[in-house]
Structure formats: structure tokens, C-alpha cells
Amino acid sequence: MEEDICICGPVLTEVLQGLRQDDQYRKLKGIMQSFDYLETSRAVYQHAAHIYRELRVKGVAIRSTIDCIIAATANAHDVYLVHHDRDFDAIAKYFPLRVL
């Protein structure tokens, strides 16, 4: 499977804030400039809140509001979400999130 790599604001922020060295930060920031950028609308934020609230009612604790925003953004743009985070697997059990 060959697909374009996309990012959204929260992913960009989380990745870059985790870099400790300035040279790594500058290098990765430059690389990420080439990725498609997924815009986030008001509806995405509302859907993120819905995801969080629905899962809370079902007894599923999502550890990060940001994960709900990332999931809602992926849903809105109908893209696969490549991850290594159990919150996204939990969200995908109840919402049509395409995860890899």
C-alpha cells in the first residue's frame, strides 16, 4: 500500500515538542513541512468532544483529549491513522476510525 503521509496540528505539536536537541527539532520540522496538512474545523472539535463523552459513558477512559482530536481529524478526512497508542484502538472499537 502506498499512501501520502498527512499530519494535523496536534500531531505536529506532539512530535516536535518531544525532541530535546535543537538540530533534531530543526531537521524533523523541515521534513514534516513536506507532509500534507489536515485542517481542523469546529465540527472536528465537536466530534472529538462527542468521542470523549461517548466513551466515558461506556466506561472507556481516554487518557488524552488530544487523542480524541487526532481521531476526529482522521475521521473527518477519511484517512488511516498510523499509531502506537492504545487510546486509538479503544476509539476504533466504537467509532469508524481506520487504524494501522
Secondary structure, DSSP 8 states (H G I E B T S, - for coil): -----EEEHHHHHHHHHT--SHHHHHHHHHHHTTSEEE---HHHHHHHHHHHHHHHHTT---S-HHHHHHHHHHHHHT--B----HHHHHHHHHS---B-
